[in-house]
C-alpha cells in the first residue's frame, strides 16, 4: 500500500481483495450470450469457481443482464448496434435478441443469483451506464470490483474504463472472461495491460488471496 497526502493507494491485488471492500461483478452470463461463444462452457465453469469463492467469504455479488428494447423503443443507436451484430443493412430485419422475458435473456442455470445478490438490467455496454451500480458500490464502501463474464471486447473493457473513471479499481479475472472474437478479446486484454488501470489476474489467485 502506498501513501500520499493522507491517502492510502492500493497497488497490489492482495491490498484490494477484501470481502468488505471488494465485490464480484458477473457480467452478462446469459443463456443467449453464452451459447454464441465457442468456449462458453469453459467461461461458465470459471465463473462458477469465482462465484463460489465470493459466496464463501461473504463478498457482495452483482449480476448484469443485457436487455433489448421492443422494436418500437429501439432508437437509432440500438438499431445500428443490432444491425452490426446481426450483419444486416436493413433495420426491418433486426430481431431483438434479449427481450426481458425471453429465455435467452436469463442468467445461465449454473450461476443463478441468490435473493441477497443484486441483478441489474442494462441497455449499454458499460455495466455502469444507466444503472445504479456506482451508487450501490459507493454506498456499501466498495472500492475493488472483480469482473468475470462475457464479452471482453464488447462490454467488459468499457466497464473497466468506466469503473476507473468513477473511482473504482477493476480486477479482471481473465480466465473467467470470454470473447465473441478471440483476437479482439486478446486485444482488449492487451489494451487493459497497457493502460494499467485494471489488475489482471486469474480465479485461482483470487481464491488463494481469499484464504480458500
N, C-alpha and C positions, 0 to 999 in steps of 0.2 A: 504494500500500500504506500503510495506517495502522498506527500503533504505540501500544500501551498496556500498561504493566506487563510488559514484556519479550515481549509478544505481537506478532505480525505479523497484521494483519487485512486480507485482500483485499477490495476493494470494487468492482473493475472486472473485466470479463471477461478482459482481457489479463493480469491477475495470476493467473488460475486455469487458463487453457488452456495447460497444460504437460504433455506426454505422460507424464512420470514421476509426476505427482501428479493427473492427471485421467483419468477413464475414460468410455467411451461405454456407455450403457445402452440397448439396443434392446428396447423394451417390447412384448411380446405381438404381434409381427408374424407372426401365424399365418394359415394359409390360410383357416380358417373365420371368422376375425375380419375380415380384410381384405375378404372378399367381402361382408360386411354393411355396409361403409362406402361411401357414394356416391362419394367421391373416393379410394378405396383405392389405385388405381393411382398417383395423384399422390404419396400418402404413401410408397408403396414407392419411387418414384423419388428422393424427397428423402432417405429413409433410406439408400438405396444410396449417394448422394453423401456423406452423413455417415460411413457405414461405410468407404468408400474412403479418405476423408481420415484417419480414425483409424488405419486399417491402414498407410497410407503413412508415418506418423510414429511408428509403434510404440506407439500408445496402447492400453491394455488395453480389451477389449470384452467385455461381458456381455449375454447374451440372456435374457429371461424368457419362459416359456410358461405360460399359464393352463390348468390341467387341471381336469376334472370327476372327481369320485369315482363309482364304480359306485353305483347307487341304494341298495344295502344299506349303503353307507358315507356317504351323504348325510345330514347332520344337519338340524335344523330351520332353521338359518341358511342353509345351502346350498339347501334346498328353497324357502325364502322368496325368495331371490335369483332362483333359476331360474324360479319362478312369476311373478315380476315381469317378468323379461326375456322369458319366453315367453308372457306375457299370458294366464295361466290361473289360475283359482281352485282347480283340482283338482290336488293333488300327484301323483296317479297318472298324470297326463298329461305330466308333466315328462320331457324327454329329456336325458340327459347329453350335451352337445354336444362336449365336449373330452376324451373318454377318451384314455388315454395313447397307444394305438397307432392312433387314428383319423386319417384323412388331414387332417381339419380342424384337428387339434392341431399339425401340423408347421409349422415356420417356412417362410415363402414361399421358393421356389427362388432368387429374386434375392438373398436375404440369408442364405444358408446359412452357418452358423458354420464356422470352420476348427478344426482339432484343438487349437489353442492358445487358443481363446476359450471362455469359460465359458457354460454353459447351465444355468439354474435353473428348476425347475418350482415352481409355487405354486398355492394354492387361494384366497388372499385377494387383495384389490385392491392393497395396497401391495407393491411388489417386495421389501420388507424383512421382511414378516411371514411367519414360518415358513420362511425361507430363510437360508442362511449368507452372504448378500450383505454385510451390515455387517461381519462378521468378515473376509471376504475383502478388502474395500476397505481396512479399517484395517490389516490385516496387510501390505498392499502399499504402504502410505503414501499412499493416495489421499484427496484432500480434495474435489476438484470432481467432480461427476457430471453429464455432459451426457446429456440424455434425449431420445429420439425414439420414436415408435411410436403405438399406438392403445390406449385412447381417453383423450383429455384429461379428460373429465368423469367417467370411471369409475375408471380406475386411475392415470393419471399425476398428477393433483392429489393423491390420497392419498399417492403415492410421494414427491412433492415435500415434503409436510408431514412425513412420516416421516423423510426424509433430513435435514431441518433438525433435528428432534428428536434425531437421532443424531449431530449434529455435522458433517454433510457440507454442501456448498454445491451445491444443484441448479442446473443450467443447462438451460433448456428450449429446445430447437431448435423453435420454434413452427411453422415452415413444414414441418417433418418430423413433425408430430404430427397425428393425425386424431381425429375425434369421430363418435360414432354419431348425435348430435343437434347440429346446427350451433349453435343458440342456447345450449345447455348447454355446448358446447365454448368458445364465446366468453365465457360467464360464468366458466368455470374459469380462463381466461387473465386475465380482469379481476380475479378474486379474487387470483391469484398476484401480479399487479402491485400491487394494493392492499396486500397483506400485506408484500410486499417481501422475502420470504425467498429467492426464486429470481431468477436473472438470466435474462431472456428475450431471445433472440437468434434469428438465422437461420443456416442451414447455411453460406451464403457468408461470413458474418462469422467463423464458426469456421474455415473454410478459410483465410481471409486471415491470421488470427492464428496459424495453424499454419505460415504461410510457404509455402503451396502455391499 
